[in-house]
Amino acid sequence: MIFENRRQAGEILSKKLSKLKLKTNDSVIAAIPRGGAVVAKQVAQELKIPLKVIVIKKLGAPTNPELAIGAVASFGKPVIDRWLTKDLGVSETYIKKEVYNKKREARAREKFLGVKLEPKDFEKKQVVVVDDGLATGQTVKMAARILKQFNVAKLILGVPCAPTSVLKRLSSDYDEILCVEERDDFMAVGQFYKDFRPVSDVEVRNILNFAL
């Protein structure tokens, strides 16, 4: 399946998630910005569930910033793909510097978006983490690590597209995973969208203002 855009992906994903019969009062949608916020907004509207944002920053490889070797939030320990970093020969010095820089970026983005992670918003709730698609899965793995600190009732992952191998690796991080388009021959998230234009922080902020 090829989605027209992130909004349509959200509509289709919401239909899949509707089978879980999530209730407004005990559920929350946790969006991964930037692209995930567009998908999550649609899911939140369709299911009538509150929308929150979790700012996660990807740790890029030295020679390829788009290749995730891990992920980090504004606080807490990072998630590092040790197999990949070993294969690429990434030094600990580089990892520490990348973590430091991306933590600063995460804090700056939270400030710009006007968001702050509050445990009470997730405690004893069924939390659905939503992104626009997965490549390595490091970002949503980090999101799971953070949310588990908040004593959530159930942790669910909902994405429009992802590689089969990544979904299998995430099975220990989430209680349930729902994916619209799961593929073994996965190349990139963008291959599943006709319109995969970049999403700005301003757009995410507008989405959040609309959701409040």
N, C-alpha and C positions, 0 to 999 in steps of 0.2 A: 504494500500500500504506500502511495505517495500522498502526503498531506499538502493541501493548498498553502497553508501557513500555520503558524503556531496556534492561532485561534481555533481553526478547524481541528487541529490535533487535540486541543483541550476539550472540544465538544465530543469527539469520539472517545477520548479517554474517560470523560465523565460518565458516559453510558456504561463503560466497562466497570467503573467504580461504583455505579449506582446499585449493582448487584449485591454490594456489601451492606446496603441499607444503613448507611451511617446517619446518625442523628445530629442535628444542629448543635444541641447543647453539650454533647460529650465528644465532639470531633473538631479537628482543626486541620486546615490545609497549610503545609509548610513549603513555601516556594523557594527554589534555588535561583537567584537572579544571575544573569539578567534574563536570558531567554525563557527560563523556567517560570518566571513571574507572569508572562503572557499566557502560557498554558494553564498555570495555576489559577489565574483570575477567572478564566472560563470555567474551570472545574468548580471553583468556589461558588460562582454564580449559579451554575446548573444544579449543584447539590445543596445550595443554600447553607454553606459551611463557612465559618470565619476564615479569613486569609491572613497568614503571617509570613514573614520572610526570614530565611537563615542565610546570612552572608558567608559564603565559603570561597576561598581563593585557591586556584589550582597552582601547584608547584611545577614549573616548567623545566624541561630538560635543558642542559647547558647549550646544546647546539640546535635545539628545536623547542622553543617556548610553548608551542601548541601541544607538545607531547607531555601528558601529565605523569610525573613521577611520584605524585602525592597530592595532598590537599591540606589546608589549614584554615581555621577560623580565627576570630580576633582574640580568642583565649583558648587555653587548653593545649594539649599535645597534638602535633601533626600526625597525619596518616601518611606513611611512606611505603612505596612499593619497593621493598628491598630486593626482590628478584630483578626488577627492571633497572634499578640504580646500579646493581652489581654488574649486570650485563652491559650497561652503558659506561661503566667505569666512573660513575659520579662520585666526587670526593665528599667527605663529611663537611669540609669547609664550605663547599658550594651549597650543600643542603642547609646548613645553619644560616648562611647569608640569605638564601632564598626564603626560608621560613620567616626570618626577621622582616624582610621587605614585604612579604605577602601579608603578614600580620598587621603591619602598618597600613597597607592598602585596605584590608578588611575593616579596620577601625575607621578609616577615613570614609569608606563607602557607607558604613552604618550611620555615621554622623550626617552625611549628605542625605541619605534616605530617611533619616529621622527614626531609625529603628533600634531597638535594644532587646536582646533575648531575655525574656522574663519566664522563669520556671513555672510560675502560676498559670501562664497561658497554655501550657502543655501538660501539666500534672494531671494524671488520671484520665487523660483524653486519648482517643484513638487518633493518632497523628498520621496524616498522609503526606509524605515527602514527594514533591512533584518537580520534575525538570523537563526540558524539551527533548531530552534523549541522553543516552549514555554512550561514552566511548570506552574509557578505562574503568569508570565507576568509582574513582577515588573521591570525587566530590560528595556523592550521596553516601559513601561509606563514612566520611567525616561527619556528615549531617546525622547519621545514625548514632555515631559515638557521642555527639553532643546531646542529642535528644534523650538518650538513655540515662543521662545524668539527671533528667527532670522527672523521673518516675512516671513515664507515660504508661497508659493502660495497654496500648497496642501500637506497633510501628509498622506502617504500610508504605510501600514504594509504588508510585504510579508514574509510568513514563510512556510516551508514544512509541519509542523505538530503542532497541538495545541489542548488543551481541549476546547470543545464547551463553557463551562462556562466562561473560561478565555477570549475567543474572544468576548463574549457578554459584559464582564466588560470593555473591551478596546474600545468598540464602541464609547464611548464619547471622547476618546483620539485621534482617527484617523478618517480622512475623509472617508477612504476606507480601507478595510481589505481583503486580499486574502490569503487563506490557502489551500494547496493541500490536506492534510489529517486532517480533523476535526473529533474528536472522543469524545463521552460521557464517554467511559470507558478508558480514558487516564491514563496511569500509570507513564511513564517517556519518555523523548525525545528519549533516546537510544533504546527504543523498536521498533522504526520506521527505524532503520538503521542496516544493516548487519555489516558495518564497522563504528564504532563510537569511534575510537581511539582519545585520547586527541590531541589538536592542540597547538603547542608551540608559544610563542611570536616571536621566530625567523622565524617560518613559516609565521606568520602574517606580519612581517616586509618585508619578501621576496615578499609576495603578493602585498604589497603596493609599493615596489620598482618597481615591474613589471608593476603596474598600472600607474605609473608616466610617 
